[in-house]
Amino acid sequence: MRVWDIPPKLLCDKHLLGEHAEIHALWTVITKGKKGYSSHPETIRWRGRLKALYLRHDAVSKEMARRGFNHSSFLDENLATGEMNQTEYVDSVAEQKRLLSMKGCACRVKLEENDPH
């Protein structure tokens, strides 16, 4: 389970679409009180930050549309409460870039130390 903290435009199609599915899974677990993955670190970091998760979904959805993917699964904006920004990480952004770079996919991550993305 992973929601990246890297701009969606830098993700390959596989990771972009995978993240979209994960966002919906997290949203369901948190908003409907589902038990599956409720204690997963990725779920925990989004509790109290549904507004941030909603905004991430919006950014991912826009990138999907830009690439020509159909998108018809929307989140209920009325449930988008809490913090607007995600400030907690399972892995730092630098570590996320390192992990993506090791996958051999088409993600366009830079590993320079001072690169913001």
N, CA, C and O atoms as a MOPAC input file, in Angstrom:
PM7 MOZYME 1SCF
protein

 N      0.86000 1    -1.17900 1     0.00000 1
 C      0.00000 1     0.00000 1     0.00000 1
 C      0.89200 1     1.22200 1     0.00000 1
 O      1.73900 1     1.37600 1     0.87900 1
 N      0.70500 1     2.10800 1    -0.99800 1
 C      1.59000 1     3.26500 1    -1.11000 1
 C      0.88400 1     4.41900 1    -1.80900 1
 O      0.29400 1     4.25200 1    -2.87700 1
 N      0.95600 1     5.59500 1    -1.18500 1
 C      0.63500 1     6.84200 1    -1.84800 1
 C      1.94100 1     7.61900 1    -1.85500 1
 O      2.48400 1     7.94200 1    -0.79900 1
 N      2.44300 1     7.91700 1    -3.04400 1
 C      3.72700 1     8.58100 1    -3.17800 1
 C      3.61000 1    10.05200 1    -2.81400 1
 O      2.52800 1    10.63400 1    -2.88900 1
 N      4.69800 1    10.63500 1    -2.42900 1
 C      4.76400 1    12.06300 1    -2.11700 1
 C      5.62200 1    12.77300 1    -3.16300 1
 O      6.36700 1    13.70400 1    -2.85600 1
 N      5.49800 1    12.31800 1    -4.37500 1
 C      6.23400 1    12.80900 1    -5.53100 1
 C      5.18500 1    13.31300 1    -6.52100 1
 O      4.12200 1    12.70300 1    -6.64000 1
 N      5.45200 1    14.40500 1    -7.23300 1
 C      4.45100 1    14.89200 1    -8.18700 1
 C      3.99100 1    13.78200 1    -9.13300 1
 O      4.81800 1    13.06000 1    -9.68900 1
 N      2.68600 1    13.64700 1    -9.31600 1
 C      2.16200 1    12.59100 1   -10.18400 1
 C      2.75400 1    12.59000 1   -11.58700 1
 O      2.87100 1    11.52900 1   -12.20100 1
 N      3.13100 1    13.76300 1   -12.11100 1
 C      3.68100 1    13.82500 1   -13.47000 1
 C      4.99400 1    13.05800 1   -13.59100 1
 O      5.40500 1    12.72500 1   -14.70200 1
 N      5.65900 1    12.76900 1   -12.47600 1
 C      6.92500 1    12.04800 1   -12.50000 1
 C      6.75200 1    10.53200 1   -12.42200 1
 O      7.70900 1     9.78700 1   -12.62700 1
 N      5.53500 1    10.07600 1   -12.12600 1
 C      5.28800 1     8.64200 1   -11.99000 1
 C      5.02800 1     7.99800 1   -13.34800 1
 O      4.42000 1     8.60700 1   -14.22800 1
 N      5.49000 1     6.77400 1   -13.50700 1
 C      5.16000 1     6.00900 1   -14.70800 1
 C      3.67100 1     5.63400 1   -14.64600 1
 O      3.03700 1     5.77000 1   -13.59900 1
 N      3.12800 1     5.16900 1   -15.75400 1
 C      1.71300 1     4.80800 1   -15.79700 1
 C      1.36500 1     3.77800 1   -14.72800 1
 O      0.34200 1     3.90500 1   -14.05500 1
 N      2.20000 1     2.76800 1   -14.57000 1
 C      1.93100 1     1.70300 1   -13.60300 1
 C      1.81600 1     2.25900 1   -12.18600 1
 O      0.88800 1     1.90500 1   -11.45800 1
 N      2.73200 1     3.11200 1   -11.79300 1
 C      2.69000 1     3.65300 1   -10.43300 1
 C      1.59000 1     4.69900 1   -10.26700 1
 O      1.00900 1     4.82300 1    -9.18900 1
 N      1.30400 1     5.44200 1   -11.32100 1
 C      0.21500 1     6.41500 1   -11.26500 1
 C     -1.12100 1     5.70500 1   -11.05400 1
 O     -1.89200 1     6.07400 1   -10.16800 1
 N     -1.39000 1     4.69100 1   -11.86600 1
 C     -2.65900 1     3.96000 1   -11.75600 1
 C     -2.72700 1     3.16300 1   -10.45800 1
 O     -3.79000 1     3.05600 1    -9.84600 1
 N     -1.60700 1     2.61100 1   -10.04500 1
 C     -1.57200 1     1.88200 1    -8.77900 1
 C     -1.86900 1     2.79300 1    -7.60300 1
 O     -2.60900 1     2.42800 1    -6.68900 1
 N     -1.28500 1     3.98300 1    -7.63600 1
 C     -1.55300 1     4.92900 1    -6.55200 1
 C     -3.02200 1     5.32000 1    -6.52500 1
 O     -3.61500 1     5.44800 1    -5.45400 1
 N     -3.60700 1     5.50900 1    -7.69200 1
 C     -5.02900 1     5.86300 1    -7.74000 1
 C     -5.86700 1     4.80000 1    -7.02400 1
 O     -6.75900 1     5.12500 1    -6.24000 1
 N     -5.57600 1     3.55600 1    -7.29900 1
 C     -6.31000 1     2.46500 1    -6.62800 1
 C     -6.06000 1     2.47300 1    -5.12300 1
 O     -6.98000 1     2.24400 1    -4.33800 1
 N     -4.82900 1     2.73400 1    -4.72400 1
 C     -4.49900 1     2.76200 1    -3.29400 1
 C     -5.20500 1     3.91200 1    -2.58100 1
 O     -5.65200 1     3.76000 1    -1.44400 1
 N     -5.30600 1     5.05700 1    -3.24400 1
 C     -6.01200 1     6.19400 1    -2.64100 1
 C     -7.45900 1     5.80900 1    -2.35500 1
 O     -7.98600 1     6.11300 1    -1.28500 1
 N     -8.09700 1     5.14100 1    -3.30900 1
 C     -9.48400 1     4.72400 1    -3.08200 1
 C     -9.58000 1     3.70900 1    -1.94700 1
 O    -10.52200 1     3.75400 1    -1.15700 1
 N     -8.62900 1     2.81000 1    -1.86100 1
 C     -8.63400 1     1.83400 1    -0.76500 1
 C     -8.46700 1     2.54300 1     0.57600 1
 O     -9.19700 1     2.25200 1     1.52400 1
 N     -7.52100 1     3.46200 1     0.66200 1
 C     -7.31400 1     4.21500 1     1.90500 1
 C     -8.55600 1     5.01700 1     2.27400 1
 O     -8.97900 1     5.02700 1     3.43000 1
 N     -9.12900 1     5.68000 1     1.29100 1
 C    -10.31600 1     6.49800 1     1.52000 1
 C    -11.43500 1     5.64600 1     2.12300 1
 O    -12.09500 1     6.06100 1     3.07600 1
 N    -11.64100 1     4.46600 1     1.56600 1
 C    -12.68800 1     3.56800 1     2.05800 1
 C    -12.38800 1     3.09600 1     3.47800 1
 O    -13.27400 1     3.09400 1     4.33300 1
 N    -11.16400 1     2.70300 1     3.72600 1
 C    -10.78900 1     2.23600 1     5.06800 1
 C    -11.03600 1     3.34100 1     6.09500 1
 O    -11.60300 1     3.09300 1     7.16000 1
 N    -10.60900 1     4.55900 1     5.76900 1
 C    -10.71900 1     5.65700 1     6.73300 1
 C    -12.14900 1     6.17300 1     6.85900 1
 O    -12.63200 1     6.35600 1     7.97600 1
 N    -12.83700 1     6.41000 1     5.74900 1
 C    -14.17000 1     7.02600 1     5.82200 1
 C    -15.26900 1     6.05300 1     6.21900 1
 O    -16.29000 1     6.46400 1     6.77000 1
 N    -15.07300 1     4.77600 1     5.94800 1
 C    -16.10600 1     3.79400 1     6.27900 1
 C    -15.73500 1     2.93400 1     7.48700 1
 O    -16.48000 1     2.02800 1     7.86100 1
 N    -14.59300 1     3.21500 1     8.08900 1
 C    -14.18000 1     2.47300 1     9.26600 1
 C    -13.88700 1     1.00300 1     8.99700 1
 O    -14.05700 1     0.16200 1     9.88100 1
 N    -13.45400 1     0.69400 1     7.79800 1
 C    -13.12400 1    -0.69900 1     7.46300 1
 C    -11.88200 1    -1.12800 1     8.23200 1
 O    -11.00600 1    -0.31300 1     8.52000 1
 N    -11.81500 1    -2.39500 1     8.55600 1
 C    -10.70400 1    -2.89400 1     9.35600 1
 C     -9.47500 1    -3.25400 1     8.52300 1
 O     -8.34800 1    -3.14600 1     9.00600 1
 N     -9.68300 1    -3.68000 1     7.27600 1
 C     -8.55500 1    -4.06100 1     6.43300 1
 C     -7.57700 1    -2.90700 1     6.27100 1
 O     -7.96700 1    -1.81200 1     5.86600 1
 N     -6.33300 1    -3.14200 1     6.58100 1
 C     -5.26300 1    -2.14900 1     6.47200 1
 C     -5.45200 1    -0.95800 1     7.40000 1
 O     -4.77100 1     0.05300 1     7.23000 1
 N     -6.35300 1    -1.04000 1     8.37900 1
 C     -6.59600 1     0.11100 1     9.26000 1
 C     -5.38900 1     0.45900 1    10.12500 1
 O     -5.25000 1     1.60500 1    10.55300 1
 N     -4.51900 1    -0.50800 1    10.38800 1
 C     -3.34100 1    -0.21100 1    11.19800 1
 C     -2.06000 1    -0.15200 1    10.36300 1
 O     -0.96000 1    -0.09100 1    10.91200 1
 N     -2.20400 1    -0.16900 1     9.04300 1
 C     -1.04600 1    -0.05800 1     8.15500 1
 C     -0.46600 1     1.35400 1     8.29200 1
 O     -1.22400 1     2.31800 1     8.39300 1
 N      0.86000 1     1.49100 1     8.29900 1
 C      1.46900 1     2.82300 1     8.43600 1
 C      0.98000 1     3.83600 1     7.39200 1
 O      0.84700 1     5.02100 1     7.69800 1
 N      0.71600 1     3.38200 1     6.18000 1
 C      0.23100 1     4.29600 1     5.13600 1
 C     -1.16300 1     4.80100 1     5.48400 1
 O     -1.47800 1     5.96400 1     5.23400 1
 N     -1.99500 1     3.95100 1     6.05300 1
 C     -3.33400 1     4.37600 1     6.47500 1
 C     -3.23000 1     5.35000 1     7.63700 1
 O     -3.89200 1     6.38800 1     7.64200 1
 N     -2.41900 1     5.02600 1     8.60300 1
 C     -2.27900 1     5.85900 1     9.80400 1
 C     -1.84800 1     7.27500 1     9.44700 1
 O     -2.34900 1     8.23900 1    10.02600 1
 N     -0.92800 1     7.41000 1     8.50100 1
 C     -0.43100 1     8.75400 1     8.18200 1
 C     -1.47800 1     9.63600 1     7.49900 1
 O     -1.31900 1    10.85600 1     7.46200 1
 N     -2.54300 1     9.03900 1     6.96000 1
 C     -3.58400 1     9.83500 1     6.31600 1
 C     -4.75700 1    10.14200 1     7.24000 1
 O     -5.61300 1    10.95400 1     6.89100 1
 N     -4.81300 1     9.52100 1     8.39000 1
 C     -5.89600 1     9.84500 1     9.33600 1
 C     -5.76800 1    11.30900 1     9.75600 1
 O     -4.67900 1    11.77900 1    10.08800 1
 N     -6.88800 1    12.01500 1     9.73600 1
 C     -6.87000 1    13.43700 1    10.06200 1
 C     -6.37300 1    14.30600 1     8.91600 1
 O     -6.18900 1    15.51200 1     9.07700 1
 N     -6.15700 1    13.68500 1     7.75700 1
 C     -5.65900 1    14.41000 1     6.59200 1
 C     -6.43600 1    14.02100 1     5.32500 1
 O     -5.85800 1    13.91100 1     4.24400 1
 N     -7.72800 1    13.81900 1     5.47200 1
 C     -8.52300 1    13.43400 1     4.30500 1
 C     -8.58300 1    14.54300 1     3.25900 1
 O     -8.73100 1    14.26100 1     2.07000 1
 N     -8.47100 1    15.78700 1     3.68200 1
 C     -8.42100 1    16.88800 1     2.70700 1
 C     -7.16400 1    16.73800 1     1.84600 1
 O     -7.21900 1    16.90600 1     0.62700 1
 N     -6.04600 1    16.42700 1     2.47400 1
 C     -4.79600 1    16.22000 1     1.73600 1
 C     -4.91400 1    15.01900 1     0.80200 1
 O     -4.43400 1    15.06500 1    -0.33100 1
 N     -5.54600 1    13.95100 1     1.26900 1
 C     -5.72200 1    12.76300 1     0.42100 1
 C     -6.64700 1    13.07800 1    -0.74800 1
 O     -6.41400 1    12.62200 1    -1.86800 1
 N     -7.68500 1    13.85100 1    -0.49200 1
 C     -8.60400 1    14.27700 1    -1.54900 1
 C     -7.85100 1    15.09100 1    -2.61100 1
 O     -8.04200 1    14.89100 1    -3.81100 1
 N     -7.00100 1    16.00200 1    -2.15400 1
 C     -6.22400 1    16.82300 1    -3.08200 1
 C     -5.21200 1    15.98800 1    -3.86100 1
 O     -4.96200 1    16.25400 1    -5.03700 1
 N     -4.62700 1    14.97800 1    -3.21300 1
 C     -3.70900 1    14.08700 1    -3.91500 1
 C     -4.46500 1    13.31900 1    -5.00000 1
 O     -3.97600 1    13.17100 1    -6.12000 1
 N     -5.66200 1    12.83100 1    -4.65700 1
 C     -6.49400 1    12.13400 1    -5.63900 1
 C     -6.79000 1    13.05100 1    -6.82200 1
 O     -6.74000 1    12.61900 1    -7.97400 1
 N     -7.09600 1    14.30600 1    -6.54000 1
 C     -7.38200 1    15.26100 1    -7.60400 1
 C     -6.17000 1    15.42200 1    -8.51900 1
 O     -6.31500 1    15.44200 1    -9.74200 1
 N     -4.97800 1    15.53600 1    -7.93600 1
 C     -3.75600 1    15.68200 1    -8.73600 1
 C     -3.48200 1    14.42500 1    -9.56000 1
 O     -3.10600 1    14.51900 1   -10.72800 1
 N     -3.66700 1    13.26400 1    -8.96300 1
 C     -3.45900 1    12.00100 1    -9.67500 1
 C     -4.48000 1    11.86400 1   -10.80500 1
 O     -4.12700 1    11.45900 1   -11.91300 1
 N     -5.72300 1    12.19400 1   -10.53400 1
 C     -6.78300 1    12.10000 1   -11.54700 1
 C     -6.52500 1    13.02700 1   -12.72700 1
 O     -6.74700 1    12.65400 1   -13.87900 1
 N     -6.05600 1    14.23400 1   -12.43600 1
 C     -5.74000 1    15.18300 1   -13.51100 1
 C     -4.59600 1    14.66300 1   -14.37100 1
 O     -4.62400 1    14.80800 1   -15.59300 1
 N     -3.59500 1    14.06000 1   -13.74700 1
 C     -2.48200 1    13.49900 1   -14.51100 1
 C     -2.95800 1    12.30600 1   -15.33800 1
 O     -2.51200 1    12.12100 1   -16.47100 1
 N     -3.85400 1    11.50000 1   -14.78400 1
 C     -4.41500 1    10.38700 1   -15.54500 1
 C     -5.12400 1    10.91300 1   -16.78700 1
 O     -4.93000 1    10.38600 1   -17.88300 1
 N     -5.94000 1    11.94200 1   -16.62300 1
 C     -6.67100 1    12.52100 1   -17.75700 1
 C     -5.69500 1    13.09500 1   -18.78500 1
 O     -5.90000 1    12.94200 1   -19.98900 1
 N     -4.64400 1    13.74800 1   -18.31500 1
 C     -3.64500 1    14.32200 1   -19.22400 1
 C     -3.00600 1    13.24300 1   -20.09400 1
 O     -2.64700 1    13.48900 1   -21.24600 1
 N     -2.86800 1    12.03500 1   -19.52300 1
 C     -2.26400 1    10.91700 1   -20.25600 1
 C     -3.28100 1    10.13000 1   -21.08100 1
 O     -2.92300 1     9.17000 1   -21.76400 1
 N     -4.53700 1    10.53400 1   -21.01600 1
 C     -5.54900 1     9.87200 1   -21.82400 1
 C     -6.29200 1     8.74000 1   -21.13700 1
 O     -7.06100 1     8.02900 1   -21.78300 1
 N     -6.07900 1     8.55900 1   -19.84500 1
 C     -6.81000 1     7.53100 1   -19.10500 1
 C     -8.19100 1     8.05900 1   -18.73300 1
 O     -8.35500 1     9.24000 1   -18.42600 1
 N     -9.16800 1     7.18300 1   -18.76300 1
 C    -10.51400 1     7.54800 1   -18.31100 1
 C    -10.54400 1     7.51900 1   -16.79700 1
 O     -9.93900 1     6.65600 1   -16.16100 1
 N    -11.25700 1     8.47500 1   -16.23500 1
 C    -11.41300 1     8.50800 1   -14.78100 1
 C    -12.86900 1     8.78500 1   -14.45600 1
 O    -13.44000 1     9.78500 1   -14.89400 1
 N    -13.45800 1     7.89300 1   -13.68700 1
 C    -14.86300 1     8.08800 1   -13.32100 1
 C    -15.13000 1     7.72300 1   -11.86600 1
 O    -16.28200 1     7.53700 1   -11.47600 1
 N    -14.08100 1     7.62000 1   -11.06500 1
 C    -14.26000 1     7.26400 1    -9.64900 1
 C    -13.84900 1     8.45000 1    -8.78700 1
 O    -12.66400 1     8.71000 1    -8.57600 1
 N    -14.84000 1     9.14800 1    -8.30300 1
 C    -14.60100 1    10.37900 1    -7.56100 1
 C    -14.75600 1    10.14500 1    -6.06800 1
 O    -15.43000 1     9.20900 1    -5.63900 1
 N    -14.12700 1    11.00100 1    -5.28800 1
 C    -14.24800 1    10.95000 1    -3.83600 1
 C    -15.26000 1    11.99700 1    -3.39100 1
 O    -15.42500 1    13.02400 1    -4.04900 1
 N    -15.93400 1    11.74000 1    -2.28200 1
 C    -16.92700 1    12.66000 1    -1.74500 1
 C    -16.21900 1    13.82300 1    -1.05800 1
 O    -15.62000 1    13.66100 1     0.00500 1
 N    -16.29800 1    14.98600 1    -1.67500 1
 C    -15.61000 1    16.15800 1    -1.13200 1
 C    -16.11300 1    16.52600 1     0.26000 1
 O    -15.37700 1    17.13200 1     1.03900 1
 N    -17.35500 1    16.16800 1     0.58500 1
 C    -17.89300 1    16.46700 1     1.91300 1
 C    -17.14700 1    15.72200 1     3.01800 1
 O    -17.17600 1    16.13400 1     4.17800 1
 N    -16.48300 1    14.63000 1     2.65900 1
 C    -15.71800 1    13.85400 1     3.64000 1
 C    -14.26000 1    14.29200 1     3.72500 1
 O    -13.50100 1    13.78700 1     4.55200 1
 N    -13.87100 1    15.23900 1     2.86100 1
 C    -12.48000 1    15.69900 1     2.79200 1
 C    -12.21400 1    16.71600 1     3.89900 1
 O    -12.22700 1    17.92500 1     3.66900 1
 N    -11.97700 1    16.21000 1     5.08500 1
 C    -11.76600 1    17.05600 1     6.25400 1
 C    -10.32300 1    16.93000 1     6.74500 1
 O     -9.55100 1    16.09900 1     6.26800 1
 N     -9.99900 1    17.75600 1     7.68300 1
 C     -8.67300 1    17.67600 1     8.29300 1
 C     -7.64300 1    18.49500 1     7.54700 1
 O     -7.97400 1    19.40900 1     6.79100 1
 N     -6.38900 1    18.15000 1     7.77400 1
 C     -5.26000 1    18.89400 1     7.21500 1
 C     -5.25500 1    18.84800 1     5.68700 1
 O     -5.63100 1    17.84600 1     5.07900 1
 N     -4.82300 1    19.95100 1     5.08700 1
 C     -4.72200 1    20.04200 1     3.62300 1
 C     -3.38900 1    19.52500 1     3.10900 1
 O     -3.26000 1    19.20700 1     1.92700 1
 N     -2.41000 1    19.43800 1     3.97500 1
 C     -1.06800 1    19.03000 1     3.56900 1
 C     -0.65100 1    17.78600 1     4.32800 1
 O     -0.94900 1    17.62800 1     5.51200 1
 N      0.03800 1    16.91500 1     3.63100 1
 C      0.59100 1    15.71800 1     4.26300 1
 C      2.00600 1    16.05900 1     4.73900 1
 O      2.86300 1    16.44300 1     3.94300 1
 N      2.23400 1    15.91700 1     6.03100 1
 C      3.54600 1    16.21700 1     6.59700 1
 C      4.18200 1    14.99700 1     7.24900 1
 O      5.30500 1    15.07000 1     7.74800 1
 N      3.46800 1    13.88300 1     7.24500 1
 C      4.00700 1    12.64400 1     7.80700 1
 C      4.32800 1    11.69500 1     6.66500 1
 O      3.59200 1    11.61100 1     5.68200 1
 N      5.42400 1    10.99100 1     6.80900 1
 C      5.86900 1    10.09900 1     5.74700 1
 C      6.24500 1     8.73700 1     6.32000 1
 O      6.80600 1     8.65100 1     7.41200 1
 N      5.93900 1     7.68800 1     5.59100 1
 C      6.44000 1     6.35700 1     5.91100 1
 C      7.91600 1     6.31900 1     5.53100 1
 O      8.76000 1     5.85500 1     6.29700 1
 N      8.20900 1     6.81800 1     4.32800 1
 C      9.57700 1     6.97400 1     3.82900 1
 C      9.73000 1     8.41400 1     3.37300 1
 O      8.78800 1     8.99600 1     2.83500 1
 N     10.90100 1     8.99500 1     3.58000 1
 C     11.14400 1    10.35700 1     3.11000 1
 C     10.98200 1    10.41100 1     1.59000 1
 O     11.00700 1     9.38300 1     0.91400 1
 N     10.81500 1    11.61600 1     1.07100 1
 C     10.70500 1    11.78000 1    -0.37700 1
 C     11.97300 1    11.26000 1    -1.04600 1
 O     11.89700 1    10.60300 1    -2.08400 1
 N     13.12500 1    11.54300 1    -0.47000 1
 C     14.38800 1    11.04800 1    -1.03700 1
 C     14.39600 1     9.52300 1    -1.08200 1
 O     14.84200 1     8.93800 1    -2.06900 1
 N     13.91300 1     8.88000 1    -0.03500 1
 C     13.86500 1     7.41400 1    -0.01200 1
 C     12.84900 1     6.88900 1    -1.01400 1
 O     13.08000 1     5.85700 1    -1.64500 1
 N     11.73000 1     7.58100 1    -1.17000 1
 C     10.73900 1     7.16900 1    -2.15900 1
 C     11.34100 1     7.23200 1    -3.56800 1
 O     11.11600 1     6.33900 1    -4.38500 1
 N     12.09400 1     8.27300 1    -3.83800 1
 C     12.76600 1     8.38200 1    -5.14400 1
 C     13.74600 1     7.24000 1    -5.34100 1
 O     13.82300 1     6.65800 1    -6.42200 1
 N     14.49200 1     6.92300 1    -4.29400 1
 C     15.45400 1     5.83000 1    -4.38100 1
 C     14.73500 1     4.52200 1    -4.67100 1
 O     15.16400 1     3.74700 1    -5.52500 1
 N     13.63600 1     4.27700 1    -3.95800 1
 C     12.86300 1     3.05100 1    -4.16100 1
 C     12.33200 1     2.96600 1    -5.58900 1
 O     12.40700 1     1.91400 1    -6.22400 1
 N     11.80000 1     4.06900 1    -6.08400 1
 C     11.27900 1     4.07600 1    -7.45300 1
 C     12.39300 1     3.87300 1    -8.46800 1
 O     12.20800 1     3.17100 1    -9.46200 1
 N     13.53600 1     4.47600 1    -8.22700 1
 C     14.63800 1     4.35100 1    -9.18800 1
 C     15.14100 1     2.91700 1    -9.28800 1
 O     15.68000 1     2.52600 1   -10.32300 1
 N     14.97700 1     2.13900 1    -8.24300 1
 C     15.42800 1     0.75200 1    -8.22900 1
 C     14.45200 1    -0.18700 1    -8.93300 1
 O     14.80000 1    -1.33500 1    -9.20900 1
 N     13.25000 1     0.27300 1    -9.22600 1
 C     12.23200 1    -0.58600 1    -9.82500 1
 C     12.42400 1    -0.78400 1   -11.32100 1
 O     11.81900 1    -1.67900 1   -11.91100 1
 N     13.25900 1     0.04000 1   -11.93600 1
 C     13.49900 1    -0.11800 1   -13.36400 1
 C     12.31200 1     0.26000 1   -14.22900 1
 O     12.19000 1    -0.20400 1   -15.36300 1
 N     11.44100 1     1.09600 1   -13.70100 1
 C     10.25700 1     1.51600 1   -14.45300 1
 C     10.54200 1     2.85200 1   -15.12800 1
 O     11.68100 1     3.31600 1   -15.14900 1
 N      9.50900 1     3.45800 1   -15.67500 1
 C      9.67200 1     4.71800 1   -16.39900 1
 C      9.42900 1     5.95100 1   -15.52200 1
 O      9.28900 1     7.05700 1   -16.04500 1
 N      9.37700 1     5.77700 1   -14.20400 1
 C      9.22300 1     6.94100 1   -13.33000 1
 C     10.41300 1     7.87000 1   -13.53400 1
 O     11.55400 1     7.42300 1   -13.65200 1
 N     10.13500 1     9.15300 1   -13.57400 1
 C     11.17600 1    10.14100 1   -13.85500 1
 C     11.62400 1    10.81900 1   -12.56800 1
 O     11.41600 1    12.01800 1   -12.38300 1
 N     12.22900 1    10.05800 1   -11.69600 1
 C     12.69300 1    10.60600 1   -10.42800 1
 C     14.16200 1    10.98400 1   -10.53400 1
 O     14.94100 1    10.34800 1   -11.24400 1
 N     14.51000 1    12.02100 1    -9.81900 1
 C     15.89500 1    12.47600 1    -9.76000 1
 C     16.42100 1    12.16200 1    -8.36600 1
 O     15.71300 1    12.31900 1    -7.37100 1
 N     17.63500 1    11.73000 1    -8.30800 1
 C     18.20700 1    11.34000 1    -7.02500 1
 C     19.16600 1    12.38300 1    -6.45800 1
 O     19.82100 1    12.12900 1    -5.44800 1
 N     19.25800 1    13.54600 1    -7.08900 1
 C     20.12900 1    14.58500 1    -6.55400 1
 C     19.64400 1    15.00500 1    -5.17200 1
 O     18.44200 1    15.11800 1    -4.93300 1
 N     20.58200 1    15.23300 1    -4.27400 1
 C     20.26500 1    15.50400 1    -2.87700 1
 C     19.38800 1    16.73000 1    -2.67400 1
 O     18.47300 1    16.68500 1    -1.85200 1
 N     19.62700 1    17.81500 1    -3.38400 1
 C     18.89500 1    19.06000 1    -3.14900 1
 C     17.73700 1    19.28400 1    -4.13000 1
 O     17.17200 1    20.37600 1    -4.18600 1
 N     17.39400 1    18.26800 1    -4.88600 1
 C     16.29400 1    18.38400 1    -5.84700 1
 C     14.95900 1    18.22100 1    -5.11700 1
 O     14.73900 1    17.18600 1    -4.48700 1
 N     14.05900 1    19.21500 1    -5.18300 1
 C     12.78200 1    19.08600 1    -4.48500 1
 C     11.88200 1    18.01700 1    -5.07400 1
 O     11.01600 1    17.49800 1    -4.36900 1
 N     12.05700 1    17.66400 1    -6.35900 1
 C     11.26700 1    16.59800 1    -6.99800 1
 C     12.00200 1    16.19000 1    -8.23200 1
 O     11.54900 1    15.30400 1    -8.95600 1

